[in-house]
Amino acid sequence: MKSIFKMDERLGISLPRLQKEWEDYTKEEQQAILLKWEEIRGTIPDRIYELETIINEKQAQLGEESNFERSCQLNHDISELASIINDLWIWYRLNQHVSKAIHT
């Protein structure tokens, strides 16, 4: 499984990196991949919550910041974190059908 799921440092979760067509995996391999993905997918809301907490901290700092350069950096950091959250939601929603496939 480690060769199929690679840690995405930016998102903070492992993502599937299939090395062959889905149909070329055995049913057992497909099932194992789906179960592992559901395990990872289940951590996405917690990861989003962590990032939202950091955003809130940075917004509070921004409200107190008088240094223009530091304000720009905080805005940049907030923007990047929001982008990561957006990507995590895409992965979470894009693969909702996976849980259905596991149970069929």
Buried (B, 14 or more C-beta within 10 A) or exposed (E): EEEBBEEBEEBBBBEBEEEEEEEEBEEEBBEBBBEBBBEBBEBBEEBBEEBEEEBEEBEEBBEEBEEEEEBEBBBEBBEEBEEBBEEBEEBBEEBEEBBEEEEE
